[in-house]
Amino acid sequence: MTEPHNFTSTEQFQDVNKRIWNQLIREYFRDVSASDDNLDLTTPRQALLKACLHSEDDSLLLTIGRMNLFLHAIPI
């Protein structure tokens, strides 16, 4: 398969990660009924949800930080 003209591996990683990662995060936080825009950031669980969701304009460093935060914050 050929790559698109404007292909970058970083953007491709971020696009795939956003789709898969956010699905995982939303499943884990399925008990939180507020929409992403209406989260109560004074409650720890909703603040953690907001901090872990990948956004379109995230840098690669922030993407990795969000992943690390979730992986280290959840109980094993």
N, CA, C and O of each residue as an XYZ file, in Angstrom:
304
protein
N       0.852     -1.178      0.000
C       0.000      0.000      0.000
C       0.894      1.235      0.000
O       1.862      1.315      0.755
N       0.564      2.169     -0.833
C       1.342      3.399     -0.879
C       0.868      4.364      0.201
O      -0.288      4.344      0.623
N       1.782      5.192      0.624
C       1.466      6.184      1.653
C       0.936      7.453      0.995
O       1.334      7.786     -0.121
N       0.038      8.165      1.683
C      -0.445      9.440      1.140
C       0.713     10.422      0.941
O       1.768     10.284      1.560
N       0.506     11.393      0.089
C       1.541     12.378     -0.234
C       2.049     13.104      1.014
O       3.250     13.348      1.133
N       1.175     13.445      1.924
C       1.557     14.208      3.116
C       1.768     13.315      4.344
O       1.639     13.787      5.474
N       2.084     12.054      4.141
C       2.239     11.084      5.230
C       3.424     11.420      6.131
O       4.520     11.723      5.660
N       3.175     11.358      7.441
C       4.256     11.387      8.424
C       3.971     10.278      9.421
O       2.822     10.065      9.808
N       5.000      9.582      9.832
C       4.802      8.470     10.762
C       4.271      8.955     12.107
O       3.506      8.249     12.764
N       4.671     10.155     12.519
C       4.184     10.694     13.787
C       2.682     10.940     13.725
O       1.958     10.555     14.643
N       2.205     11.571     12.662
C       0.767     11.829     12.523
C      -0.016     10.529     12.388
O      -1.112     10.405     12.934
N       0.533      9.570     11.672
C      -0.145      8.286     11.523
C      -0.265      7.598     12.876
O      -1.319      7.055     13.205
N       0.808      7.618     13.662
C       0.772      7.049     15.011
C      -0.273      7.756     15.861
O      -1.061      7.109     16.551
N      -0.278      9.082     15.812
C      -1.218      9.854     16.627
C      -2.671      9.571     16.216
O      -3.542      9.454     17.079
N      -2.934      9.461     14.927
C      -4.295      9.187     14.466
C      -4.781      7.816     14.927
O      -5.892      7.682     15.441
N      -3.945      6.805     14.742
C      -4.314      5.454     15.175
C      -4.430      5.407     16.691
O      -5.367      4.816     17.228
N      -3.488      6.025     17.375
C      -3.506      6.035     18.833
C      -4.766      6.711     19.358
O      -5.399      6.211     20.288
N      -5.129      7.834     18.772
C      -6.319      8.560     19.234
C      -7.560      7.679     19.128
O      -8.376      7.629     20.049
N      -7.691      7.004     18.028
C      -8.864      6.161     17.805
C      -8.904      4.986     18.791
O      -9.935      4.736     19.415
N      -7.805      4.280     18.929
C      -7.759      3.094     19.789
C      -7.679      3.480     21.255
O      -8.399      2.921     22.082
N      -6.816      4.423     21.588
C      -6.601      4.807     22.979
C      -7.858      5.406     23.599
O      -8.247      5.025     24.703
N      -8.489      6.335     22.902
C      -9.676      6.968     23.466
C     -10.813      5.969     23.662
O     -11.606      6.105     24.593
N     -10.895      4.975     22.798
C     -11.893      3.917     22.986
C     -11.608      3.152     24.282
O     -12.531      2.861     25.043
N     -10.363      2.833     24.529
C      -9.964      2.150     25.764
C     -10.261      3.018     26.986
O     -10.788      2.531     27.987
N      -9.926      4.288     26.902
C     -10.145      5.205     28.022
C     -11.638      5.352     28.308
O     -12.062      5.300     29.462
N     -12.426      5.534     27.264
C     -13.873      5.695     27.475
C     -14.499      4.425     28.052
O     -15.432      4.504     28.852
N     -14.002      3.279     27.659
C     -14.499      2.021     28.225
C     -14.155      1.936     29.708
O     -14.994      1.539     30.517
N     -12.948      2.299     30.063
C     -12.541      2.237     31.467
C     -13.358      3.206     32.327
O     -13.705      2.890     33.465
N     -13.659      4.373     31.784
C     -14.409      5.395     32.515
C     -15.889      5.400     32.115
O     -16.531      6.449     32.173
N     -16.432      4.272     31.718
C     -17.812      4.213     31.233
C     -18.838      4.654     32.276
O     -19.968      4.994     31.927
N     -18.453      4.652     33.552
C     -19.369      5.098     34.606
C     -19.498      6.621     34.669
O     -20.405      7.133     35.325
N     -18.611      7.344     34.002
C     -18.674      8.810     33.985
C     -19.653      9.211     32.887
O     -19.416      8.958     31.706
N     -20.743      9.832     33.287
C     -21.807     10.131     32.327
C     -21.661     11.499     31.659
O     -22.333     11.762     30.662
N     -20.818     12.357     32.173
C     -20.655     13.698     31.601
C     -19.951     13.623     30.247
O     -19.114     12.750     30.018
N     -20.298     14.541     29.364
C     -19.593     14.619     28.089
C     -18.204     15.214     28.328
O     -17.945     15.803     29.378
N     -17.326     15.054     27.358
C     -15.949     15.543     27.502
C     -15.898     17.033     27.824
O     -15.012     17.478     28.553
N     -16.834     17.801     27.291
C     -16.849     19.253     27.509
C     -17.435     19.654     28.856
O     -17.243     20.785     29.302
N     -18.145     18.744     29.506
C     -18.826     19.076     30.762
C     -18.283     18.310     31.958
O     -18.995     18.132     32.946
N     -17.058     17.862     31.892
C     -16.479     17.125     33.011
C     -16.229     18.056     34.187
O     -15.831     19.206     34.004
N     -16.462     17.561     35.382
C     -16.202     18.308     36.612
C     -14.768     18.013     37.037
O     -14.492     16.971     37.631
N     -13.868     18.924     36.735
C     -12.447     18.683     36.983
C     -12.073     18.770     38.451
O     -10.908     18.581     38.801
N     -13.042     19.053     39.318
C     -12.769     19.029     40.759
C     -12.953     17.630     41.335
O     -12.594     17.382     42.486
N     -13.511     16.713     40.543
C     -13.633     15.326     40.993
C     -12.485     14.526     40.383
O     -12.231     14.627     39.183
N     -11.794     13.737     41.192
C     -10.598     13.042     40.709
C     -10.835     12.147     39.491
O     -10.018     12.142     38.570
N     -11.914     11.407     39.467
C     -12.142     10.474     38.362
C     -12.400     11.215     37.048
O     -11.893     10.811     36.002
N     -13.171     12.278     37.092
C     -13.433     13.038     35.872
C     -12.198     13.813     35.426
O     -11.959     13.968     34.229
N     -11.422     14.295     36.373
C     -10.176     14.987     36.029
C      -9.194     14.019     35.374
O      -8.503     14.382     34.422
N      -9.130     12.788     35.882
C      -8.244     11.786     35.293
C      -8.708     11.413     33.891
O      -7.885     11.246     32.991
N     -10.001     11.284     33.699
C     -10.533     11.006     32.363
C     -10.099     12.089     31.386
O      -9.586     11.788     30.308
N     -10.299     13.331     31.753
C      -9.921     14.460     30.880
C      -8.425     14.448     30.578
O      -8.010     14.704     29.448
N      -7.625     14.152     31.590
C      -6.171     14.157     31.419
C      -5.683     13.008     30.542
O      -4.620     13.110     29.931
N      -6.439     11.923     30.474
C      -6.000     10.746     29.720
C      -6.490     10.716     28.277
O      -5.916     10.001     27.456
N      -7.532     11.472     27.946
C      -8.057     11.459     26.578
C      -7.107     12.173     25.621
O      -6.651     13.284     25.890
N      -6.822     11.525     24.516
C      -5.955     12.099     23.485
C      -6.760     13.093     22.650
O      -7.878     12.794     22.233
N      -6.198     14.260     22.409
C      -6.846     15.293     21.595
C      -6.124     15.432     20.264
O      -4.945     15.100     20.144
N      -6.839     15.921     19.277
C      -6.286     16.059     17.929
C      -5.023     16.910     17.901
O      -4.101     16.609     17.143
N      -4.961     17.951     18.699
C      -3.815     18.859     18.642
C      -2.712     18.522     19.647
O      -1.820     19.341     19.867
N      -2.754     17.338     20.260
C      -1.707     16.939     21.206
C      -0.366     16.754     20.505
O      -0.297     16.241     19.388
N       0.685     17.176     21.177
C       2.030     16.877     20.689
C       2.320     15.406     20.973
O       1.604     14.765     21.742
N       3.363     14.881     20.356
C       3.745     13.495     20.602
C       4.114     13.299     22.069
O       3.788     12.269     22.659
N       4.785     14.272     22.654
C       5.165     14.183     24.064
C       3.933     14.131     24.966
O       3.893     13.348     25.915
N       2.938     14.951     24.679
C       1.712     14.938     25.479
C       0.954     13.623     25.291
O       0.386     13.096     26.247
N       0.941     13.096     24.078
C       0.303     11.800     23.828
C       0.921     10.724     24.710
O       0.205      9.965     25.363
N       2.232     10.659     24.729
C       2.929      9.662     25.542
C       2.694      9.924     27.025
O       2.546      8.983     27.805
N       2.659     11.187     27.417
C       2.373     11.528     28.806
C       0.987     11.070     29.232
O       0.821     10.544     30.333
N      -0.006     11.262     28.375
C      -1.368     10.813     28.687
C      -1.407      9.294     28.850
O      -2.068      8.778     29.751
N      -0.703      8.589     27.981
C      -0.666      7.131     28.068
C       0.007      6.687     29.362
O      -0.498      5.802     30.053
N       1.122      7.286     29.685
C       1.832      6.926     30.920
C       0.999      7.234     32.155
O       0.973      6.444     33.099
N       0.322      8.367     32.156
C      -0.521      8.725     33.293
C      -1.571      7.650     33.540
O      -1.733      7.184     34.668
N      -2.275      7.262     32.500
C      -3.317      6.247     32.658
C      -2.725      4.918     33.111
O      -3.244      4.289     34.033
N      -1.662      4.496     32.479
C      -1.078      3.190     32.801
C      -0.518      3.138     34.214
O      -0.446      2.063     34.809
N      -0.121      4.282     34.758
C       0.408      4.316     36.125
C      -0.653      4.677     37.159
O      -0.436      4.471     38.353
N      -1.786      5.208     36.730
C      -2.813      5.649     37.678
C      -3.852      4.575     37.977
O      -4.469      4.584     39.042
N      -4.046      3.647     37.039
C      -5.078      2.633     37.276
C      -4.542      1.533     38.179
O      -3.357      1.207     38.125
N      -5.407      0.959     39.007
C      -4.965     -0.161     39.855
C      -4.715     -1.400     39.005
O      -5.424     -1.666     38.035
N      -3.725     -2.121     39.381
C      -3.374     -3.340     38.621
C      -4.136     -4.529     39.158
O      -3.980     -5.642     38.655
